[in-house]
């Protein structure tokens, strides 16, 4: 009950006791300044029955109230106070007295129902509660006649008088009776306290005797009806004592009075226990669940049943208690409470349902998109129409509910696995692997690296993208492969053997399969031998030439698809056949508006993390590119390459130098033979002896529009202590040379081409260039050039170098040669094209083995090649790669050579000024002895970073 604070001091007066022949006497013990505590002694005529009318022994002492509701401020002074707070205060005092004086349980009854009664009815109820607590039969009812008599006593603040009444309305005869009155106690419960527990002094228990006595007995009434009746009244207008309450008790024989206004049966109906809720209202058939019951009218010692089975209530208060469910079969049962006022009425509020916990055995499908919207069917048992369902922490609406299945639509959620749970009245389904649903994005492939490889398979490929998970499946061309090293954004697999052609890599997780896109493309290609061509121009965006199409300059972030096969050069009649696996191109960036880079890669594949050409704004820069030929889908009959520009706008010129095509391994024509880098030409003065300047003290520069013939075969005269060279017996059909332009007097371009059949160099302007250099620059570019004879009928040994403007020194460093279709060259190695793959980047946090290892002045970096980036661990003897120098602190040069060659060769691959990024294609043999499969990269001056992107290998 809630309490309220009222400043009041209550004075209590209690007087009692009258019989059929005597009046009562009142004794006042003391009167204070602000309040009076009055104790009353009672006299009562017991007639012939004497003390036998008393049902229980009286307490030995009178007990003042604790808490003292007369002056603790919770009850209003000198007025009727039927408030919840006041009643509870008095009940607390009554309970204290019951426990102290008689060891009785606390007074518990439906206070809300009690407070809704009239004061006479409340007096009637509390009198009967006291009787029942001590095993005495209740008074039968209130009558109008006796109420009137009691009211007169209340109005007069004295014990009621019978006024000579001998016969009750309806004919019943009074046998005996008693009466009580009390003043200044604010409410009936307060009066009850003074009548029952603080009656004024030792052995002064007349009021208590009246309440507990039985005035009609079979010995008095004989065979006639035995009834006890009561009257009650109250007044709030007494000047001296304040509120007054009076009761009259009558024992009657004979017929029942006709003016009964309130019966004990009616009181019981109001005060009987009631159940308003059970929490929870359902549970397992195994029982053992604690149920909380709310309601009213609960009492200590009450009986509780569920489905007819007795249970023990605990934590009993007037409004609540708990119990533990016993085991029972499935079904709905009712909880019932029985107190001294009778059983609780059965209703829907007291129903408890026994059943089984819901169980989820399957969720299908068990995965879907993070965007949600997927219909999921859940199977199991114990599902009900009013159940709730959640996935993760989000409630969903079940549909199509049966006992064994239901469906719902998934909401949007972040990626990951979450449980599906169901809650019925019985409880919540237990977590298990069967209820797991996985939110996932459909996997996306953003790159396959390398994007091309051998038809024999066995290549380790790395796939990057998103949505990769353990347990996913991966295929290439429909053939299942085994993913390894799986993260959310990458995994690897080893390619199976497959015939040459274009395939798609596809990944399938629980959410679905990755879409087939060019980023997922992969090219199977056979080993090829090199076929040099008379260079021809296939792309010049300045004029719009774009093979069989027309195309403009490349803008920032723009990609150009250039068809290579199916185009024949009108001037030379040269073309690249449809079965070519890779093409050799000289790519020239012309007057770009911003510093940028170009990446050349196979069509139908994702753009790799690699570059072929880094150039400054408004500078013409060329580089040789060897790139696998791609195709735009399996039905594409042509072969294409893509050119990507990162920043600004740039014109691009592309000259075809040659191609690789499948040949029988027994055919040595076009097969490659690597040699340690060998300088075969250096026109500068005072350099070691070579074919272009035998130690002369003056430069042997090439003048404007002049051609220099150079014998690149054999070891140049005067050069000793070197290993293999390009053979001079005609076995070599083409040479791999690094062309370096050194400090020309004007901006110029250089072209390298074979001698004519009579051993002379053509003097006409060549149709294509190999290198474009500004005045004073030192710049290199790789060339793969056919060899011509030094004289009519002689073996192929020579090349010609043309300079367009000014005077310039040139260097030629040989790193290998391709077998001739004439003569009897030895068997060499064939080329395996792959998609451009970055295997070394000395800058920090690049994820390569070289990361964080920049080159120092005069330092050599050991670069692992075999077994890295899709290159086999055994078999390759040389690679084609793009080498880029980045941001050197001083002018320097790079030399890349086999790791088992010593001393370092007198050759260079890159020459550059500080602070620039500059590329050059390298064709270099791998170590066959110590450091098998590795390379050495030498830096001459300062500190600098290097990047190496492999485009294929020879084996």
N, C-alpha and C positions, 0 to 999 in steps of 0.2 A: 504494500500500500504506500502511496505517496503521503508525505507529511507536510503540514503547514505550521508556521510559527504564529501563535496567537498569545499575546500577553494577557494571561488570566490566571486567577487563583480561584480554585473551586472549593467551596465549603460543602461538606457532605453531612447530611443528617439522616439517620436510619432509625426507624422505630418499627416494632413488629409485635405480632402475636395477639390473636384473639381466638377464643373458642366460642362455643355456643352460650357460655354463661359469664365470660369474664372480659374485661377490657385490658389494653396493654399499658405498660408503664415505660416512660422514657427517662434515661439517665444522661445528663450532659456533663462530660468530664471537664472540658476546658474550652475557653473562647479566647482567641487571639485578637490583636488589633485589626488585622486585615482579613482574617479568615477564621473559620471555626471548623474543627474536626470533631464531629459528634459521634459518639458510640452509643449504641442502643442495646438494651437488654430486652428480651421478649418474654412475655408470658403467654402460654398457650394452654387452653384446656384440652387435655387429651382424652377426656371422657373415659369411658370404660377401657379403652385400649391402652391408655397411658403411654409409656415410652415405646411401646411396640410400633408406634407410627413412624419412628425414625428409621431411615433406611441405612445410614452409615454413621459411624462415630464422628462426632464433631472434632475439629482440630483442637489441640490443647492450648493454642495461643491465637491471638488475632494479629494479622500481618498487614502493616501499612503498605500501600501500593509502591511497587518498584517496577518501572519508573513511576514517579509521583505525578500522575496525570492531573491531579488537582491544582498543581502550580507550575508545571514545566512549560506552559505556554502553548501546548498543542491542542488544547480544548478551550472553547470559548467559555468565559465565566458568566454565570447567571443567565444562561440561554440554552435552548436545545441545540446541541451540536452533533449532528449525525454524519459529520464529514469522515472521509476515509482516514485522514490523518489522526483525528481524535479517536476513532474506533480502533485503529491499529495501536495507538498508544495505550489504550485501556486493555486491549488483547494482550499486549506485551506484559502488562502488570498481572493480568489474570494467569497467563502462562507461568510467570515467575512464581506466583502463589501456589498454583496447582502442583508445580514441581517441588516447591519447598515444603508445603504443608502435607501433601498427600501422595507425592510421587506419581502424579497423573501425567499422561502425555499432554502435549500442547493442544490448545483449542484451535481446531481447524474446521472451517466451514466456508461455504460460498459467500464471501463477504459482499460481493456485488448484489447477489440476490437478497441477502439480509438487509442491505442498506436501501433496497427498493421497497421494503415493507413499511407498513404503518407502525407507529410506536407500539400500540397494543400488540400487534403481531410480533414485533421484535421482542417484547417482554415475554410473550408466549414461547417464542423460539428459544430464547436464552435459558428460560426456566427448564424447558424440556432437554436442551443440550446438557445442562448440569445434571438432570435426572438420569439421562441415558449414559453419561460418563461414569455413573456410579451404579449402573445396573438396575435403575428404577424405571418402571413403565412410564411412558409419556402421558401427559395430560391429554385428554381426548380432543378438547376444542375450546375456543372462545365463544361465549354467549353474549347476546346484546344485554340481557338482564344483568348479568354479573359485571359486564363492562361499565354499565351505568353506575353500579355501586362502587366499582373501583375508581371511576372518574370522580365521584363525590369525594372519596378519600384523598385523591390527588389534589383536587381543588382546595381541600381543607388542610392539606399537609398533615394528614393523620392516617392511622390505620383505617381501612374501609369498615363500615358497619353493615351487618346483615339487614338491619331495619326490620327485624322480625320475620324475614323471609323464611318460610319453611318448605315451600313447594316451588319448584322451578317451572318456568313456562314449558308446557308440554306434559306436566304431570309427574316428573321425577321428584323424589323426596330427598331433601338434604339430610345427610347423615352427620357430617362433621365438616369443619373448614378452618382455614387460617388466612391471614392477610399480611401484606408487607407494604411499606411505603418508604420512600427515600427522597431527600431533597438536596438540591445543589450539586448533583453529580453529572449534569450536562446531557447524559444519554443513558439508555437502558443498560448498556454494558457496564457503565460506571456504577449504576445501582446494583447490578448483579455482583460487582466486585465487593461492595460493602455488605450486601446481604450474605454472601457466601464465604468471604475471606477476611473481612475486617468489620465484625459485627458489634464492636464497641467494647469488648473486654473479655476476660477469661470466662469461659462457659456461657457467654452471652450470645447464643446461636439460634435465637428464636426465628429470625428471618430465614436462616438456612434450613431450619427444621420445617418451616412452612413449605419451602420450595421442594424439599426432598420427601415429604411425608405422603402417605397414601390414606386418603380419608374415606375411601369406600372399599370394604373387603367382603369376601363371601360370608365371613362370620357375622357381619353386620346386616348384609342384605339378603342372606339366604339365597334362594334360587332366582331372585329377581336380578335384573341387569346391574352390573357394577360399573360405574362411570365416575371419572374425576374430571371436573370442568374448571375453567378459569375465566376470570375477567381481568381487564387491564385498562389503565387510563393514565393520562399525563397532562400536566399543565405547565405553562412557562411564565405565568403571571404572579407567582407568589412573592410577596414583598420581602419576607424575611430570608427565606432559604433559596430562592430562585426556582429552578426547574424542579418539579415534583413528579414522581412516578409511584403508581400504586398497583398492587396485584391482589386478587382474591381467589382462593382455592376452595373448591367445593367437592365433597364426595357425595354422590347421589345414587339412590337405588331406584330401579324402575325404568320406565321408558325414557328415551333420550329427549333432552330439551328440543323444542321446535325452533329456537332462535339462535342456533349455533351459526356464527358468522365466519369462522375460520377454523379448520380442522387440522389435526396433526398430519393427516394424509396430504392436505394441500401444502403445508409447510415443507413436508418431505419432498413433494414434487418440485418445489422451488429450490430447495437446498441440496437436492440430490447432486452427486458429482456429474459433471458434463465434460466431454472431450471435444476440444475445438481443432486439434491438429496432432498428427504424428510425424516426427522427423527422425529418420527418413520414413516414408510410407511404404517402403518395399525393401526386400532383402533376400539373401540367399536361403535356399531350402535347408542348408546345413545349420542355420541359426547362428547364434553367437554375436548378433548385431545389437549394439546399444541403441535403443529407441528413446527419444525424448517426447514426452506427452505434455501438451499444454491444455489448459481448460480452467476448471474451477471446482471448488467443493471437495478437494482431495484431503484426506486425513491420514494421520499416522495409524497404522494397523489396518488400513483398508485392504480389501482383496482385489487383485487384478488378474484378469485372464486374457489370453489371446487365443482365439479359436477354441475356447473352452479349456485351454491348458493354463494352469495357474503359474504365475511368475511372481517374482519378488520385486516390489517397487523400492527404489532407492532415491535418496535426495528429495524426499517428499516435502513439498510445501503446499499451501492452499491452491496454488495455480499450476504446479508442474511436478513431474517426477520422471524417472527413467527406469527402464528395465532391459533385460537381455533376452532376445528372442530365443525360444527353443527351436529345435529342428521340426520341420513340418513338410508335408507334401506341397507341391505347387498349387497355387490358388489364392483367392482372396478370403481373408478372415477378419474378424472384428475384435477390437480391444474393448474390454468392459471393466469398469471400476465399481466396486460396491463398498459403500461406507455405511455408517449408522443411519444415514438418510436414505439408503437404498442403492440400487444399481443405476449406473449412467444409462441414459436412453441411447439406443443404437442409432447411428447415422452414418452418412458417407464420410464424415470427418474421422471416424475411428477405424477405418478400413486399412488393413495392412496386407500387402501382396507378397506371397512367397513365390520365388521363381529362381531361374538360373541367370548368372551374369551373362551379358552378351559376349559372344566370342567371334572374332574375325579370323576367318581361315584363308581368305584371298582377297586381294585388291587387283582388279584388272581393268585397264592396263595398269601396270605398277609404276609407270613413269609418264611424264608429259612435259609440255612446254611451260616455261616460267610465266608466260602470258596467261596461263589458265585457259578456261573454256572447254576443257576435255570432259566428256562423260565417263565416269568411273563407276563400275559395278562392284559392290562389296558383297561377298558371300560369307556365311557363318551361321550363327544360331542366336536365339534370344532377342531378335529385333522386334520392336513394337512401334505402333503408330505414333505414339507421343514421345519417342526417343529424340535425343539430340545427337548431332554428329559434328565432329570437328576434324580438320586436316591441319596439322601443325598446331597453330593457335587460332585458326580462323573457323568460325562456325559456318556450316553449310546446311542446305535444306535437303533432307532425304526425300526421295520420290520412289514410287513403286515399291513401297515397303511391304515385305512379307516377313514371316518369322525367320526366313533363311537368307534373305537378300534385300538389297536396296541399291539405289543409284544416287549420284550427286554430280554436280558440275564443279570442277576445280576452280578456285579463285586464283588470281595472280599471286605469285610468291617468288622470293629470291631462290636461286639455285640451291639444291641440297636435298637430303632425304628427310622426310617428316613422317610421323605416324598418323594413321587414321584411327580415331577412337569414337566409340559409341557409348552413350549414357542413357540407360533406361531407369525406371523406378527401382530396379534391382541394384543398379550400380553401373560402373564404367568398365568397359572391356580392358583386359590386361594387355600391356604392350608385348608385342612379339614380332619376329621377322616377317610374319605374314601380313602385318598391317602397314608396312612401309611403302610410301609413295615417294618417288624421286622426281623433283623438279629439275629440269635440265634444259639447256638451250640445244637446239639442233646443232650438231657440230658444224663448224665452218673451217674450211681449209684456206689459209691465206698464202701459203707457199710450200712447195715441195723442193727440197734441196739435197743433192743436185736434182735438176728437173729432166735429166737425160742420163742414159747409162747403157751398159752392154746388154745384148740379147741373151747372153749366157747367164744373166742375173748375178746374184751374189753381192750387189752393191748396197751399202748401208745408206739409207735415205732418211733424212729428217723432215718431218712434217710439222709445220707451225700453223697456229690458228686458235680456235677456242672450242670449248665444250667437250674436250677429251677427258675420258674417265676410265678407270679400271673396269675391265669387263666388256669394253666396247669391241666391235669387230672392225677390221680394216681390210679393204680389197684393193687390188690394182688390176684394172682390166677384167674385173669379175673374179679374179683369183684371190683367195683368202691369204692374208699374210698375218704374221704375229707381231702386234705392237709391243715395243719395249720402251723402258725409260719414260713411262707415261707421266706427264703433268697435265694440268688443265689447258696449257697452251702449246704443248709440243709432245711428240713421240717419235720413235724411230722404227724402221722395219728393214728387212733385207729383201731385195727384189728377187722374185722367182724368175726362171728362164722364160723367155717369151719371144715370139717372132718380131721382127722389126716393125715399128709403127707407133701410132699415137694411142695412149691409154689414159684413163682417169683413175686417180686415187680417190677412194670413197671411204668415209668413216660412218659407222652407225652406232649410236648409243641408244639408251632407252627412249629418248625423245624423238628419234628419227635418224635419217641419213643425211649426210652433207650433200649440198647441191653440186652437180657437176659444173665446174667453172674452169676458166683457163688457169686459175691459180692452182687447181688440182691436177693439171695436165702433166704427163710424164712421157718422154720419148725413148723408145727402145731403138737403138741404132747398132749396126754391125761395125766391126773394125774397118777402117778405110785407109786407102793409100792416096797420096797427094798427086793431084793433077794441076800443074801450073798452067796459067792462061796468059795470053797477051792481055795485059790489064785493059779493062773497059769500064766506062762510067755507067753506073746503074741508077744513081740518085744525085740530083743537084737541085736543091730546093730553090736556088736562085732563079733557075729557069723553069721550075715546075716539074722537071724530069723525075719520075718516081717509078722506074721499071715500066710496067704496062699501064701505070696510072699517072695522074698528075697530083702534086702535093706542094703545099707552101712550107715556109719556115716553121720550125717547131716552137710553140709557146711554152710557158712555164708549166711543168707537170704534164706535158702532152706526150702521147705515145704515137709513134708512126709505125704501121705495119708495112714492111717492104717485101714485095714478092720477089724471090730470087730466081726460082725455076720458071720455065715458060717464057723467059725473056731472052731474046737474041740481039746482041749488039750489032747495029747496022753497019758499022765501020769494019769491025774485025770479024764478024760472023761468029764470035764466041758466045757460049751460053753455059749455064750450069744444068746438068741433067737432073731428072726427077728423082733418081736414086741416090743423089749425093747426100752424105750424112752431115757434112759441115762445109762452111764456106769461109775463105780467107778474104777479108775486106780491108781496104785502107780507108779509114773514116776521118774526115776533115771537118772540124768545127770552124765556121767562118764568121768572124765579126759578131760574136754574141753580145747581147746588150748587158749581160751580167756574168760574173764568174759563175760557172755551173759545171755540171758533169753530164756525160752521156753514158747510158747503159744499153748495151746491145745483147739481146737474149732471144731464145727460140720462141716463135709464136706458139700460142696454145698453152703456154706455161706462165707461171707467176713471175712477176718482176723480182729478180734476186737482190739480195744485199751485196751488190758488187758494182763496180764501175769499170768503164773501158777508156774513158777520156775525160780528164779534168782540164779545164781551160779557164783562162782569165778573160775578162771583158775586153772586147775589141781586139783580140789576138787570134790569129789563125793557128790552130793546133791540130796536128794529125797523129793518128796512132793506128797500128795494125791490129785487127781484131780477127780472131778465129772463133766462130760461133756455130753451134749445132743448128741445123735447119729444123724448124718446127712446122706444124700444120694446125690449121684452125678446125680441129675435129677429125674424126676417123675417116670421114667421107671427102675431105679436102685432098684434091689431086695435086695441088701445088705445094711448094715449100717456102716458108716465109721466116723473116726475122723481125723483131720489134726494136725500134730505137726510141729511147726515153730521154727527155730533156728535163732537168730538175728546175732550173731558174731562168728567168728572162726569156728572150727570143733569140734563136740562133738558126742560121742557115747551115745545112749539112750536105757535104759532098761525099759520096761513097764510090770507090773504084773496086771492082772485083779483081782479085789477084790470082785466085785459084780455088780449088775445092778438094774435098776428100770423098772418095767413092769406094764402095766395097770391092775388094779384089781378093782372089785366092791368095792364101798366105805363101804359096809357092812362087808367086809372081813378084819379083823384087822391085819391079818398076813402081816408083812412088813410095816405097817403104823408107822409113827414116833411120838415119844413123847419127847418133849424138856424138859430139866431140867436146872436149874441154874448150872453153872460149879461147880463140886464137886470133890475134890481131893480124890481118892479112893486108891492111892498107892504112897508112897514116901519112898524109901529105905534109905534115908539119916538119920543120927543121929540127935537127938534133934529137930525134926520137930513135928508139931502138930500130935496128934494120927491119924493113918490111917491104912489101911489094910496091909501094908507092913512093918511097923515099929511102934509099939505101944510105942513111946516115948523112945525107947532104946537110950543109950548113944553111941552106936557104929553103924556104917553103916551096912545095910543088903544088901551089893552089890551082884550083880550077877557075878559069876566068868566066866572064859572062857569056852565056849561050855556047859554052864549050862542053866537051865530053871527055871524060877520063876513062881509058880502058884499064881494067884491073884484073890480073890473074888471081883468083881466089882459091884455086886448087893447089894442093901441095903446100909444103912449108916454105914460106918466102925465103929467098936466098939471104944467108947471113943470120937467120933466126935458128937458134939451137935450143936444146933442152926442153922441147915440147913433145906432147904426145901426138895422137892421131890428128890428121888434117883431112880436108876434102880431097878425095883421090883425083889424081890428074890423068888417069887412064881412060876417062870417058865413062866410068861407072856412075858418076854423079850426074843426074839430070837437072837438079836444082839445088840451090844453096840457101841456107838460113843465115842471114847476115844482119848485124846491127849497124845501121848507118847513123853516123854522128856528124852533124854540121857544126863547125867550130868558127865562130867569130867572123862571119861574112861581112864584107864591106857594105852590103846593101841587103835589104829584105829580099829574099829569094825563095825558090823552091828547087828541090832536088828530085831526080827520078833515076831509078836503077833498072836496067833492062839488059837482056842478053846481047852479045855481039851478033853480027850478021854472019851468014854462012861463010863469008870470006875472011872472017876474023876482024872486020872493021866495025866501028860503032856508027850507027846512023846519026846523021847530023841534023835531021829535022827535029822540030820541037816534039817531044814525047806527048802522047795524048793524056797521060795521067801523071800524077806526082806521088812521091812517097813521103816527102818531108817538107814542111813550110817553116822557114826560120826568119825571124826579124834580124836586122843588122846587129852584129856583135854577139848574138845569142849562141849558146852551146846547147844543141838540141839533138835528141836521138829518136830513131824510129826503126822498128824491125821490118825487114823485107824477106819474102820468100820468092826468090827470083830464079827463072831458068838460066842455065849456063849455055854459053855459046863457045865456038872454037876460037883459038888464038890465030888460026890461019885456015885457009881453005882445006877441007878434008881432015883437019885436026880434031882431036877429042874436045869435048865440051869442058872448058876450064875457066872461061872469062865472063866478066860482066862489064857494063858501061855505066858511068855515073854522069848525069847531065846536071849542070848548074844554070839556072835561068838568068841571074843578074849578079853583078858585082863579082868580086873574087872571094873564094872561100876555101878553107881547109876541110877535108873530110876524113873520117875514120871508118873502116869496115872491120868488124869483128865477127868471125865465123863461129857458129855454135852447133852446126850439123848440116846434113845434106840428105837429099832424097835420091833413091836409086833411079837410074836411067832405064828407059825402055829399049835402049841399044846396048850392045856389049853384054857382059856377064857380071853384073853387080852382085855382091853377096846379099843374102837374105837380111832384111832389116826389121824394123818394128812398124806396126800399123797403128793408126790413130783411133782412139776411142773418145768421141765427143761427149761431153756432159754439159749440163746447165752450169753457168758461171757460179762458182762456189768460193766463198771467202774462207781461207784456211789460216791466214795469219794477218793480224792487225796489232801492231805494237802499242797502240794507244790504250789508255786505261779502260777497264770495264767493257771490253769488246767481246768477251766470251770465247776468244781463241787462245791457243797455247802460247801465242806471242804476246798476249795482252800484258801491258805494263813493262815491256822490255824495249824501250827505244834504243836506237843504235847510237853509240858514242863515237867520238873522233878516232878514226883508225880501227874501229871495232868490227868484229865479225859476229853475226848472229846465226846460230845453228837453227835451221827451219826444218821441222819434221814434215814430210810429205806423204810417204807411203802409209796407208792405213788411216789417213785423216780426210775428212770432208767427202766421203764416198769414194776415195781412191783406194784400190786394193792394197793390202799390206805386202803383197808380193806380186811380181809380174811387170809392173810399170818400170820402164827404163829412162823415161824422160817425160816432161810435162810441157804444155803450153799454158801460160798464165799471164795475167796482167799485173805488172809490178808498178805500184804508185808510191812515190816519195812525198811526204807530207811535212811541210813547215820546218825545213832545216834552219839551223842557226847560222850557217856559213855556206858559201858555194861548195859543192861537193859532187861526188859521183858514186854510183852504186855498181857493184859487180856481183852477179849471182852465178854460182858455179857449183859443181858436185862437191859434196862435203869430203870426199876422199882425195881431191886433187890438191897437190902441194908442190911448189908454192902457188900462191894466188896468181891466176893468169893476168897477163898484161892486156886487159880488155875492160870494157865498161858496158853497162846496160842503160844507165840513166845519168845524165849530166844536168845539173839544175842550180839555180841561184837560191839564196836564202828566202824563207817565208812563203814559197810557192808550193802548190800541189801539182805534180807532173807524173804522167803515166808512161809506160812503155811495155809493149808485149815482149815476153821472154820465151824462148824455146831452149830448154836447158836439160841436160842429162842429170840423172839422179846417181848418187853414190852407189857403186856396186861392191865396194870393199867395206872399209870402216864407215860407221854411220850409214849403214845400208838404207837406201831410199831417202836420204836427207840432202839438204842443200846448205851452202854457206852464203850469207849475204854480207858483203863488205861495204862499209861506209868510209869515205876518205876523210871528211872534215866535219867538225861540229857535231851537234846532237840533232837527231832527226828521227821521225817515225816512218814506218813502211807498212804497206798493205799489199797482200798477195792474193789475187783471185784466180783460181785455177779454172781453165776452160776445157781441159781434157788431158789425156795422157797417151803415151806410146807404149805398146807392149808387143 
